[in-house]
């Protein structure tokens, strides 16, 4: 469960970044900030309930979080977060 908590913490960090004022969602699959935050909240809720959804695309190259990060000026923060996500998501998926 420790790994699942780490994954949830990473998604909470992503949520904070996505919720920043002034983010540009034009190139992402999300309509706007509200839609993005809602999707991340839904994923977090699933994880908290013990269900591990397929969420790798969120952090994938050209995925929605990367697209927002690049167009909003926090691409380096995204890369660090994505690296941690990949590690924890792999661990959690292999255990579920």
Residue, then its C-alpha position, 0 to 999 in steps of 0.5 A: x500500500x505504500x507504493x499506492x500512497x506514493x502514486x496518489x501523492x504524485x497525482x496530487x502534485x500533478x493536480x496542483x500543477x494543473x490547477x495553476x492559474x494561467x495554464x494553457x489547455x489548447x493542445x491537451x485533450x482536456x477542454x479546460x482546467x475544470x475538466x482536467x482537475x475533475x479527471x485527476x480527482x476521479x483517478x485519485x478517488x479510484x486509487x483511494x478505493x483500491x482500483x488501479x485504472x489505466x492512467x499511463x497516458x496522462x503522463x505519456x509523451x504528448x499526453x495531456x499533462x505534458x501538453x499543458x506543462x509545455x504550453x504553460x511553462x512548467x515542462x521541467x517540473x513535469x519531466x521530474x514528476x513523470x519520471x517518478x510516476x512511471x516508477x510508481x505506476x509500474x510497481x503498483x500495476x505489477x502488484x495489482 
